[in-house]
Amino acid sequence: MPFLTSGILLTSEVVGKEVISGTAGNIYNLLSGINEFDLAHVNEILEELDLNKKIEIVESLFDNNKTDFTKKTYNLALNNLHAISQKIQEELETIKKDIEYTNTLYFKRFRSLSYLGSLKNLKKHSKILDERLNLVIKLSNIE
């Protein structure tokens, strides 16, 4: 049974495999699309963050998860993994749109790059993803 706390819906039910697969697929497509712009500084950051493999691990956790409604903490941790994955997807969408827009401008080399703030946010979200992955792994060892 879900309940609301501080505006956040908490539930013992885990996000469905189809939902996380959809999010993961979107992230893979966005990463591929951003790489096609061939911007060395952006591709370097994306490679450092290693989002492809992290999302692959998240997707695997959901595939291997055998939902047990008595493990509310573990299920909540999995849902939090999905939530940060969605934030990463949204940030990647913003980056891609900003790069596309920047490429339409004249004298683009002399303009500020609007996607730099989103790249910073992406780094922050990647760090949160790392922490949440570690938490899920620790919880799976406990339960």
N, C-alpha and C positions, 0 to 999 in steps of 0.2 A: 504494500500500500504506500503510495507516494505521499510525502508531506512537504510543506513549504517552509523554508527557513531563510531569512534575509533575502528574499526575492529569488532564491535558487531552489529549483525543484530537485529534491533528493528522492531517489527511488531504489528499491532493491532489485529492480529489473535492469538487465544489461541491454545496452543499445544493440540492436540486431546486427547480425553479420552483414546483411545486405547494405545497411546504412554505412557501416565502417568501410566496406568494400567500395561503395560509391564515393565516399570521401577520399579514400586512398587513391582510387582511379583518377579523380579530379586533380589531386596533388601531383601524381605522376605526369599527367597531361600538362599541367601548368609548368612544372619544372622543365619538361621537354620543350615547351613553347618558349619559355624564357631563355633557355640555352641556345635556341635558334637565332636569337638576336646577336649572339656572338660578342657579348660585352665582357671583356676579360675580368674586370673588377667584380661584376655581378656573378659570373660563373665561378670565380675563385671563392667567393663567399658561400655560394650554394654548395660547392664541393666541400668546403670546410665544415659546413653544418651537417652534411651527409644525410639530408632529409629523406632521400630515397630509401635508404636502408633502415632508418629509424621507423618510417611509416610502414615499411615491410614487416618489421618486428611487431608493431602495434596491430597490424592486420592479422598476423599470425597468432597473437595473443587472443584475439577475438575468435579466430577460427578454432583454436584449441580449447577455448573456454567451455567448460561444462557448467552451465548455469545452475547454481545452487543458491536458492533464495535465502538460505540460512547464513550465507556469507555476505552480509550487507556491506561490510567495509570493503571487501575485495571487489564486489560489483560496483560500488561507488567509485573506487579507484579506476576501474576500467572505463566507466562513464566519463570520468575526468580526463582520461587519455583521449577519448573521442572528442571531448570539448576543446582541448588544446589543438587537436588535429584540425578541427573546423576553423579555429582561429588562424592556424598556419595556412590553410586553404584560402581564407579570405585575404590574408596578407599577400599571398602569391598572386591572387587575382588583381589586387591593387597594383602590385609591382608590374605585372604584365601590361595592364592598361596604361600605367604611367610611362612605361618604356615605349609602347605603341604611340602614345600621344607625343612624347618627346621626339620620336623619329619623324613626325610630320612637320616639325618646326624648322624654319630657316635659322641658320647660325646656331644649330643645336649644340655645337661644341663650346659655345660661349655662354650658354644658359646654365642655370642651376638645375641639377637633376632632382626632379620631384620625388623620385622613388627612393632616395637615400634614407629618408625617415622610415619608410616601410621596411627597408633592409635592416635597419636597427631593430625595429619591432620584431622582425623575423628572427633575428639572433636571440632576442629575449624569449620569444615563444619556443624556440628550439631548446633553450636552456631549461625552460619549464617542462617541456616534453621529456628531456633527459631525467629530470628529477621525478616526474610522475612515473616514468618507466621503471626507475630504480625502486620507487615505492611499491609498484605492482609486483615486482620481482620479490621484494622482501615479504610482502603480504602472502604471496603464493607459497613461500617457504614456511610461513607460520601456520597457515591454514592447511 
